[in-house]
Amino acid sequence: MSTWETVLAILGMGMITMLTRSFFLLPKQDLPLPDWVKQGLRYAPLAALAAVIVPEIVMSHGALIDTWKDARLYAVAVGSAYFYWKRGILGTIISGTAVMLALRIGLGW
């Protein structure tokens, strides 16, 4: 690509980004949403979080893990158990991280 094509591509992507992000700010009044859309949007953050985290847990180098000797599985199990037991975010993070570090550093997983 030439320099002008690169500049044009960057400016075009910037304009598209600005337009799509400001789309909901342009109307003067709220856009009415059907009830089924409002209910569906309640689950969007959880679905997005699962879409990001689950592949990190069950995949390694683009393929499903094929061994139980993976520290991530045990860290997730301990973190989930802690959250189920105490309902605390900080403790969940600390317990999962402690198990993962212990298995990775201690056992070399």
N, C-alpha and C positions, 0 to 999 in steps of 0.2 A: 504494500500500500504506500502511496505517496504521502507526503506530509499534509497536503490539502484534504485528501480522503480521510486521513486519521482525524484531522480537526473537524471535518464535516460529520464524521461518525460520532465523535465525542459530543459535539453540539446537538446533534439529533437525539442521541440517547439522553442528554440532559433535558431537552425540551419534552421528550416523552415522559421522563420520570417526573418532571414538574407538573405536567398536565394530569397524569394519573394520580399523583399524590394530592393534588389540589381539587380533584373532581368533586369531593364531598364538601368542600368549603365554598364552592361557587354558588349554590342555591341560597336564596335569602331565607327560606323556611325549611324545616326538617322534611326529609323525604319520608313518606309513609311506607312502612314495611308491613307485610302480612305477618300474622302471628306465627305461622310455621317458619318463617325466615328468622324471626326473633328467637324462637326456641332453638333452631339449628345453630345460630350464632353463639349460643351459650356453650356449646361443645367445641367450638373452633379452637380455643387456646389449648385444650386438652389434646385434641387431635393433632395440632401442630407440634406440641411437645412430644407426643408419642412418635410422630413421624421423624423427628430429629434424634431422639434418644434410643429407640428400639434398634435401629440398624447399628448404632455404636456398641450396643451390648452384644448382639448376636452375630455380628460379622467382623471378619478380620481380613484385610487386604482384598476386599471385594467379594469374599466368599463366606458362607456360613461357617462358624467355628465347628470343628469336628472332634474336639476333645473336652473333657470335663476339667482339664488343668488350665483353666482360664480364670484369672483373678476377678475379672469383671462380673462373672456369674455369681460368685460368692459375695462380692461387694454389694451387688444389687439385692441379693437375698437378705443379707444382714441389714442393709439400709431400709428395705421394705418392711422387714420384721420390726425394726425399731420404730418406724413411722406408724405402723399398725398398733404398736404397744403404747407409745408415748404421744404421738401426734405432734412431734416437734421437728421443724425443718432443720435447725442447726444440728441437733443430735443425729438426724438422719444422714446429713452430709459428713459429719465427723466419723460416725460409725462405719459408713461405707468406704470412706477414704482410708480409715485405719486398717480395715480388712484388706483393701486393695494394696496398700503399701506393704503390709506385713507379708502378703503372699508374693508380691513382685520382688521385694527386696530380700525377704527372709528365705523363700523357697525358690526364687528365680523364675517364677511363672511369668 
